[in-house]
């Protein structure tokens, strides 16, 4: 059977728009995928931002008004990466137009916006909607998820999921929209990066029953385009301490979402520890997954042992890359799209899915609970 052609448009020609375009050009690396995406259109309010796409010969349409994409019957799927304050209007319009949507996080600037987008999605079931979160598609992350689902943890003790940056360590870095609550949202770094720390926990059914937040606004001022100091009123680093349940057992779940963590560039970390076993993985060492067990050591007796496994290159969808080779960020984007388009066709089976609208809405409730917890503790909000 030949692969079904699906025409894709990118709305937002920035960093992630270019990453997605590059990933789609690598589609032949996937083995026997049921869909063949073609990037045919790009939209950005900045015309010069779209010049990068001139070398992609399938791109025939470049527009500055996204409504032209919605009225184009040839476009099947739209990937949208725009400012958070624009999510509700644009995502809702894309869904109402009957286009399938892969939306960038956080799926609305706040709970109300996310609820509104979800309501439109429920009114238009013809539009297949998912939210972007690529880090769990690393093979090591998938191995960790499978390990937990196998029951190997036994009675759970604790778990942690982190997403760590140091991009804002430079105090001279000019302010951008992600450092302004009016555009990024009151949740700050949680809106920007928090989906990375909650995709796997929510997929494992770890919905927090209580949340306490530790919020830091570390750099309170940055220079604007004129060189003047202006308020930087978003949270830089957030740690959420929560209680969740695994197979009926209550346990502490910690998530760390940080823009200022010296030494980190783009690190995703996951760890879960139980009485019978444990697993941990970090993209800092992308081939290495560690598991814990108590083993018999010949001539010595039983010992506690952390063992290392090389995860290799294979993730949710098989690829031509040798299984012993390394996996990287661009591969995770490709795998996320492979999952999205296969599920859109109803052919993902039990494979790992992209973030659902319901899961995206749930993250906003978690973020709100964290912010409410610091309000009750008398800690001032960033705004």
N, C-alpha and C positions, 0 to 999 in steps of 0.2 A: 504494500500500500504506500502511495506517495504521500509525503508530508503535506499537511494543509497549510496554505499560505495565509498569513495574518499580517495586515499592514499596521505598523506602529508609528505613532507620533510622539515627539518629546516636547513637553511644554516646560520651558526653563532650560536654557542652553548653558548653564554654569557647570561647575565641577562634576556633579552627579549626572547631569544630562550627557556630558561627554563620556563619562564612565559607562553609562548604559549603551550609548552608541557604539563604543569600542567593543563591549561584550557581545552585542548583537552581530557584529562583524565576525566574531569567533564562533558563531553557531555551528559550523561544520565539525567543531571539536566534540560535539555531543553525538552519541551513538543512537541511531534509530529513534530520534525524538519525533513525536507525531505532528509537530508544528514547525513551520519554517517562517520566522518573522522577517519582515522587510521594513526597515526604517525609511519611511517615505516623506515625513513632514517634521518640521521643527518650528517652534514658536518662541519668541522672546521679545520683550519690549525694546531691547537693545539690539539693533540690527547688526552691529559689529560683532556681537557675541555669537551670531549664527554663521559667521564666515568660516569658523573651524569645520563646519559640516560640509563645506563645498567639495571636499575630496571624497565624500561618500556618494557614489554614483546613483544609489537608489533614492536619495533625497531629492524630490522634485518640487516640494513646496516649502517656502519659508515665509512666515507671516508674523506680524507684530500684535495681532488681535486674536486671542485664542478662540473666539467664537467662530472664526473661519474654519478651525479644525472640527468644531462640533457640527457644522453644516456640510462637511465633506463626507459623502456616503462611502467613499473608498476606505476611510480610516476605521479600523476595528478596535484598536487599543490605544490609550493615551497614558503615558507616564508623565506625572506632574511633580515638579520640584520647584516650588515657589515659597515665598515668605509665609510664615505660619498664619499671619493675620489674613492672608488671601485664601487659605484652605477652604473655609466653609463655602464661600461663593463659587470658587472655581470647581472644587470637587463636586459640589451639588449640581452645577451646570453640566459637567461631563457625564455624570450618572444619569441625569434627566434626559440627556440627548441619546441615551442608549449605548454609549461607548463603554467598553470595559476600561477599568481604571486600576493602575498600580500607582498608589499615592505615597508620597514621601511622608515620613513621620513629622509631627505627632498626630496627624489625622485631625486637624483642627487646633486652634490656639488654646482652647480650654474645653472643659466638660460640655458646656452648652453647645459649642460649635461641633464637637464630635457627635453629640446626640443628634444634632440637626442633620449632619451628613449621613448618619446611620438611618435616620427616618426616611431620607430620600432614597437610600439604597434599598430599603425594604419595600418602597413603593415601585421600584424599577428592578425586578428580579432579572430582567434581560441583561442588565449590566453586571458583569462579574467584577467584584471589587476586592482588592487586597491592599495591605500597607507594607511598605518596604522595610526590611530588616535583614541584612545579608550575612552578618557575622555567624549566626548559628549554622550556616551552610558549609563551614569548614569541616572537613572530614573528622577532625578531632572532636569537634563539638557534637557531630552526629554520633560518634562512638560513645561519648559521654551520655547522651540522651538514651541510646539503646541500652547502655549498661544499667542505667537507673530503671528503665522500663522492664528489664529482665528480672527485677527483684533482688539484685545482688547486694543492695545496701543493707537489707534487713531492716531493723528498726532505725529510723533516721535520727541523727543527732543534730546536724546543722547543714546549711548550704549557703553559698555566696555566689553572686554574679556581678561582675564589674565591667565598666567600660571607661577606659582611662586615656586622657589626652594630656599634652603639655603645651598645646597650641597658644594658650593665652599667658604663658609664663613671661613673655616679652611685654613689659609694661608700656613700651613705646608703640606697640601695635595699634593702629587706628581703630576706633570704634566701628563696628558693623551692626547690621540689623539684629544679629543673634545676641548682641550684648545690650539690647534695648527692649524693655518689657512691652512697649507698645506694639512691637512687631514680632517678638519671640514668644511673649506670653509671660504671665506671672511666675510660671514654674521654671523659667530660665533654662538651665542646662538639662533639666528633666525633659522638657519639650524637645530640645535639640537632639539629645542622645539617649534619653531614657528608654526608648523602645528596645535598644540593644540589650539593656539589663533586664527586661521583663518578658521578652519573646519566649525564651526557653522556660522560665518558671511558670508562666501562665499556660504554656502548652503542656507542661507536666501536671497541670491541675493545681498548682500551688498558688491559690488565690489568698492573699493576706487577710487575716481576720482582725488584725490591729496593726497600726503603723506609727512609728515615731521617727521624726526626721531630724537630721543634723545638717543645717544649711549654712553655707559660707558665701558671702559676697566679698571676695578677696581684693580685687582691683575695682575700686569704686568710681574711678574716673579714667577716661581715656581721651586722646585727642581726636577731634573731628577733622574733616577735610580742610578746614581753615587753620588747623594747628591749635585750636582752642580746646581747653579741657572741658569735657561735658560729662554728666553723670552716666555711669555704667551700672544700670539698675537691675541687672539680672543675677541670679545665683550662679556662681562659678562651679562650686563643688557641692554635691548632695549625697549623703549617706542615709538610706532608709533602713531602719531596723523593724522587722515585722515578724509576726507569728503566722505560720501557715500550717497545713496538714499534708502529710504524705502517708497514704494508705491508713488514714485514721489517726496517725500519730502527730501530735503537735510539735513543731520545731522552729527554732529561730532562723529566719531567712534574711540575709543582709544583701542589699544592692548598693553599689557605689557607682556614681555617675559624675565624672570629674573632667573639667576643662584644664585644670591646673594641677597636674601630678608629675612633678619633675622626674625626667627620665623616660616618660611614656610618650609614644607618638600616636598610636592607634591600637590600643591593646584591649582585647576582650578576654575575660577570665571567668571560668566557671569551676565550682568545686562543690561536691556533695559528699557528706561523710555519714556513715551508718555504723551500726554495731557489727555487721558482717562484712562490710566492704566500703570502699570509697573510690571516687574518681575525680580527677582534676585535669583541666586543659587551659592553656593560654595561647593566644595567637602570637605571643612573643617567641614561642618555640613551636611553630605551626605543625611540625610532624610528630611531636611528642605528646602522648597521653599517658597519664600515670594512674594506676589502679592500686588499691591497698587490699591486702588479705593477710591472714595468719597462715603460715606455711610450715611444713616439716623441713628442717634443715638437716641433711644427712650427718650423723655423728654428733648432733648438737641438741636437737629437739625443736619445739615450736618457736617461731619468731614472727614479729610483726614486720611486714615487708611492703614498701612501695616499689612497684614494678613499672618499667617504662615500655611503652609500645609505640612503634612508629606507625602513624595513621595512614601515610601515603597520600595519593591524589584523588581517590574516588569518593564522591559525595552522594547526593540524592539521585542524580541522573548519571549513568555511565558515560565516560568520555574516552577519547582516543589516547589521552595522556597515560603514560605507563604508571601502573599502580604504585611503583616504588618512588615516583618523582614527587616534587614538592607542590604544594597548593598555595595560592596567594589571594590577595584581595580581589583582583579582577576575576579570578575563578569563582569567588563567592557570588559576585554579581551575576555571572553567567548561570550558576546553579540556581540562584533565586529566580531568575527569569525562566529557566527550564521548569522549575516547580510551578510558577505562576501560570504559564501557558499550558502545561500539561493538565493542571487542575481545571483550568478554564474549559478544556475539552472533556473533562470528566475522566481523565486517563492517568491520574496521579496514583490511584489506588491508596496504599497505606503510606506513601511517601510523605516526607516532612513538608508542611505547607507554609506559605507566607502568612504574615499576621492577618487575621480576620478583622473585619470592622468591629465585631464585638470585643475582641481582645484589645484593639486600639482604644475603644471607648473605656474599657476597664482600666487601662493605664492612667487615664485622666483622673479616675476616681481615686486611684492609689496616690497620684501626685497631690491631689487635693487633700487627702487624709494626712499626708506628710506635712503639707503647709499648715493645715489646721492644728497639727500637734505642736508645731513650734509657736503658733499664735497663743495657744493655751499656756505654753511655758513662759510667755512674756518676751519672746525673742522678736525683734522688729522684722517685718518683711522687707525685702530688698527695695520695693517701691516706696 
